[in-house]
Amino acid sequence: MGALLVILGVEAYSIMLLVLAVKKPQYIQLNLGYFVFLILLAVCSGLFDGFGVGNSVMVLRGQ
């Protein structure tokens, strides 16, 4: 259960950073590489979250 919370927290944090970057375009202009990194982080955490949630639900149902 703790792992699920960590995964959700990472995804929420990366989404928050993406929203901030979209709403404040000057950040993108200042550091495009950082913005690309945020996109990759959000995509990877989204995939990881999908697997994590599926596994956690299966474990909880098993118990």
Order of alpha helices (4+ residues) and beta strands (2+ residues): alpha-alpha-alpha
